[in-house]
Amino acid sequence: MYATRTTYLAALIVSLLMATSAAAADKTAAKKAPSDAQLIASAMRAAPAGVAKGATIIAMNADGTARTLRKGSNDFTCMPDNPETPGPDPMCMDKNAMEWAQAWMSHKPPPTGKLGVMYMLSGGTDASNTDPYATKPDASNHWVKTGPHIMVVGADAAFYDAYPKGADPDTSVPYVMWAGTPYQHLMAPVK
């Protein structure tokens, strides 16, 4: 009888430990996967309220495809912060900027004659100022820290000539990122 009771208690303790572990794992998984409402709120912090209110909100799936969280009423698309990057980086872009970003991500030439605007009012993940495809800092890619800013993309080359194009810019004033590449764009800090 003692052995049966001990076995029963051991089984009960193991069951409770397994249930507690499973609950903790579920809680951890829930933290890693924000709700659609949290993703929408994150995306909306990228742009001025008037823009974000009518923007389409999308989130990127693990396989690189996009999922629409909310259909919008204007020509802007906002994306939430990417939890895989070190800093906050939700962004919101107009239709032309979206085409420019898709070209950059696909390593294709950006569209010409289509000026676009992107908002990153929560800041941006630090990036290389010279290499559009750098994923981490190294001695040659001039990593910069970007705070809240807007970007102007797709302008004629002469537009960018009015702004500093140095590899190590003063990021507290407007400057050209990725100068001399097809993806050069104006970075304009906002406070």
C-alpha positions in Angstrom: 0.0 0.0 0.0 2.9 2.4 0.8 4.5 1.7 -2.6 1.2 2.4 -4.4 0.7 5.6 -2.5 4.3 6.7 -3.2 3.8 5.9 -6.8 0.6 7.8 -6.9 2.2 10.9 -5.3 5.2 10.7 -7.6 2.9 10.5 -10.6 0.8 13.4 -9.3 4.0 15.6 -8.8 5.3 14.7 -12.2 1.9 15.6 -13.7 1.8 18.9 -11.9 5.4 19.7 -13.0 4.5 18.9 -16.6 1.4 21.0 -16.5 3.3 23.9 -14.9 6.0 23.6 -17.6 3.5 23.4 -20.4 1.7 26.6 -19.0 5.1 28.4 -18.8 5.9 27.3 -22.3 2.5 28.5 -23.6 3.1 31.9 -21.8 6.6 32.2 -23.3 5.2 31.4 -26.8 2.4 34.0 -26.3 5.1 36.6 -25.5 6.9 35.8 -28.7 3.9 36.0 -30.9 2.1 39.4 -30.4 -1.6 39.6 -31.1 -2.9 41.3 -34.3 -4.0 44.3 -32.1 -0.5 44.6 -30.8 1.0 44.4 -34.3 -1.4 47.1 -35.5 -0.6 49.4 -32.6 3.1 49.0 -33.3 2.7 49.7 -37.0 0.6 52.8 -36.3 3.4 54.3 -34.2 5.5 54.7 -37.3 3.6 57.6 -38.9 1.6 60.7 -37.9 -1.8 59.7 -36.5 -3.6 61.1 -39.6 -1.6 58.9 -41.9 -1.6 55.8 -39.7 -5.4 56.0 -39.1 -6.1 55.3 -42.7 -3.1 53.1 -43.6 -3.2 49.4 -44.5 -1.4 47.4 -41.9 0.6 44.4 -42.9 2.8 41.9 -41.0 5.5 39.7 -42.5 5.2 36.0 -42.0 8.2 33.8 -41.3 8.3 32.7 -44.9 8.7 36.3 -46.1 5.1 36.7 -47.3 2.9 39.5 -46.1 -0.4 39.2 -44.2 -2.9 42.0 -44.2 -4.0 42.8 -40.6 -6.2 45.8 -41.6 -7.3 47.2 -44.9 -6.8 50.9 -45.2 -8.4 53.8 -46.9 -5.3 55.8 -48.0 -2.3 54.9 -50.1 0.0 54.2 -47.1 1.1 50.8 -45.8 2.4 50.4 -42.3 4.4 47.5 -40.8 5.0 46.7 -37.1 8.4 46.6 -35.4 10.4 43.5 -36.3 11.2 41.7 -33.0 14.3 40.1 -34.6 16.0 43.5 -34.9 17.7 45.3 -32.0 15.8 48.6 -32.1 12.3 49.7 -32.8 11.7 49.8 -36.5 8.0 50.1 -37.4 7.6 51.8 -40.8 4.9 53.4 -42.9 5.3 54.1 -46.6 3.3 55.5 -49.4 2.6 53.5 -52.6 5.7 54.8 -54.4 8.0 54.1 -51.4 6.5 50.6 -51.2 7.5 49.9 -54.8 11.0 51.3 -54.0 11.3 49.0 -50.9 10.1 46.0 -52.9 12.8 46.7 -55.5 15.5 47.1 -52.9 14.4 43.8 -51.1 14.4 42.0 -54.4 17.8 43.4 -55.5 16.1 45.0 -58.6 16.3 48.6 -59.9 13.9 50.9 -58.1 11.2 52.6 -60.2 12.2 55.9 -61.8 10.2 59.1 -61.6 8.3 58.0 -58.5 9.1 60.0 -55.4 8.1 58.2 -52.2 7.9 59.0 -48.5 8.5 56.6 -45.6 7.9 57.3 -41.9 9.9 55.7 -39.1 8.8 58.0 -36.2 9.6 55.4 -33.6 13.2 55.2 -34.9 15.0 52.7 -37.0 17.2 49.7 -36.5 20.8 50.7 -36.8 22.1 50.1 -40.3 25.0 50.5 -42.7 25.2 53.9 -44.3 27.0 52.6 -47.3 25.9 49.0 -48.0 22.1 48.4 -48.6 22.4 44.7 -47.8 24.7 44.7 -44.7 23.2 42.7 -41.9 25.7 43.6 -39.1 28.4 46.2 -38.5 32.0 45.6 -39.7 35.0 47.7 -40.2 34.0 48.8 -43.7 30.3 49.4 -43.8 29.9 52.6 -41.7 27.2 51.5 -39.3 24.9 54.4 -38.1 22.4 54.8 -35.3 19.1 56.1 -36.7 16.5 57.7 -34.4 13.0 58.8 -35.5 13.1 60.0 -39.1 11.4 60.2 -42.4 12.9 59.1 -45.7 12.5 60.5 -49.2 13.1 57.8 -51.8 13.0 57.7 -55.6 14.0 61.3 -56.2 16.2 62.5 -59.1 19.9 62.2 -58.4 20.2 66.0 -58.4 17.9 66.2 -55.4 20.3 64.2 -53.3 23.2 66.4 -54.3 21.9 69.1 -51.9 22.6 66.9 -48.9 25.7 65.4 -47.2 26.6 62.1 -48.7 29.6 61.1 -46.4 30.1 57.6 -45.2 30.0 58.7 -41.6 27.2 61.3 -41.4 25.9 63.5 -38.6 22.6 61.7 -38.1 21.1 64.7 -36.3 20.7 66.5 -39.6 19.4 65.3 -43.0 21.8 63.2 -45.0 21.9 60.7 -47.9 22.0 57.0 -47.0 23.4 54.5 -49.5 24.8 57.4 -51.6 26.0 56.3 -55.0 23.8 53.2 -55.1 20.4 52.9 -56.9 18.8 52.9 -53.4 20.2 56.2 -52.2 17.6 58.1 -50.2 17.3 61.1 -47.9 17.2 60.5 -44.2 15.6 63.4 -42.3 15.6 63.1 -38.5 12.6 64.3 -36.6 12.4 65.0 -32.9 
